[in-house]
């Protein structure tokens, strides 16, 4: 069974609702609700940008879980501390902050 996650867009800090896929065995695809935002998240591959042009390359966050090496998703930000990011593993639920992620 697919479990819904509280995934945030790393650019807009808005919750990304899951998009229903045709195959029930596929992981949920999370889509930023902001108009024209192409940021997506999928638990097996992590964040990605929906391509418009095959030539375009963008820098994406790539935070891996220290326990199982799965791509983590942005779960929380703090308005009063703009640099704070809390990342969460979709598989085991482990968390880490951006300070922990950048140091290891």
PyMOL commands that set and color helices and strands:
alter all, ss='L'
color gray80, all
select helices_A, chain A and resi 98-103
alter helices_A, ss='H'
color red, helices_A
select strands_A, chain A and resi 17-19+29-31+39-42+46-49+72-78+81-89+95-97
alter strands_A, ss='S'
color yellow, strands_A
deselect
rebuild
show_as cartoon
